[in-house]
Amino acid sequence: MPFEATEKIWMDGELVPWEEARVHVLTHTLHYGTGVFEGIRAYETDAGPAIFRLTDHVVRLFNSARILMMEIPFTVDEIVEACKETVRASGLPSAYVRPIAFYGYGEMGLNTIPCSVNVAIACWTWGAYLGDDGVTKGVRMKVSSWARHDHNTMPPASKTTGNYVNSSLAKVEALKAGYDEAIMLNDSGLVSECTGENIFAARGGVLITPPLSAGALEGITQDSVMTIARDLGHEVRVGDLTRSDLYVAEEMFVCGTAAEVCAVNSVDDRAIPCPGPRTTAIAAEYGRAVRGQIARYKDWVEHVD
Ligand code: PPE
């Protein structure tokens, strides 16, 4: 998706002009996919921009790094503050925030131990990830021919840049075939997640979403949605979903920071009731929660000022 430049990008401790936030072509992570990143959204609230579950995202960034044995040369608090500083400097009322930690210039070869680690944080305005009509009309999904990577191939709990080769293969395949997004099964044939979202399907009145063990990222939106759904009185379970479950689901949605909550209207051309009543209610409640409009979720909303 195209985006517009903002004024500054935070790089290794200071804000630099957007066009000067450059790296060398021999940056280690460019060659080997060894970076870790986050996707976070800042929303407009009555008290100015607030970053939704910022600390949780930064903690996940550090966990991603930990899995890679990458030492980020900043603390969680410093990166939290840097994200706020980047949003403040942009002057944007709402934004998508992208922190990335990567192995820099100076070493080649697969041993990452001697590599230096750089951190950058950019933000920009990002619209509806799966299209403006996502919640009302829903998206068309295709079960991918690409399997989600296995735990002993690429750890799915780490939001590693290289992991996204798998997602890009599935995304392009789905788009070329005329669908909006791909659903990825794991090596056992169970549903894992989508290329950039977690998935929920309703069966027997229960909303089911696959766990990390199925190869899904532990989504922060997935977690927020489970809380919201339960608070709205819906039964939610973390558990297995098969391809058959998808085809006969009572309703379905996908969720992620970029995609927010987005209804699904079909899987492999099998129509699914859309938007389902739970999807509509959860999407609306999520939209209010991220903007600090619901008192019980106010701890999720981290104001930049
Ligand atoms: N699974 C994957 C594979 C994934 O990339 C994301 C986020 C999620 C689930 C949902 O996680 P969370 O954002 O914590 O609810 N995908 C990010 C990157 C999208 C991109 O195209 O880049 C995002 O939504 O920001």
Boltz pocket constraint, residues with backbone or C-beta under 6 A from the ligand:
constraints:
  - pocket:
      binder: B
      contacts: [[A, 38], [A, 39], [A, 40], [A, 167], [A, 193], [A, 194], [A, 195], [A, 196], [A, 197], [A, 198], [A, 216], [A, 217], [A, 218], [A, 219], [A, 220], [A, 221], [A, 222], [A, 255], [A, 256], [A, 257], [A, 258], [A, 259]]
      max_distance: 6.0
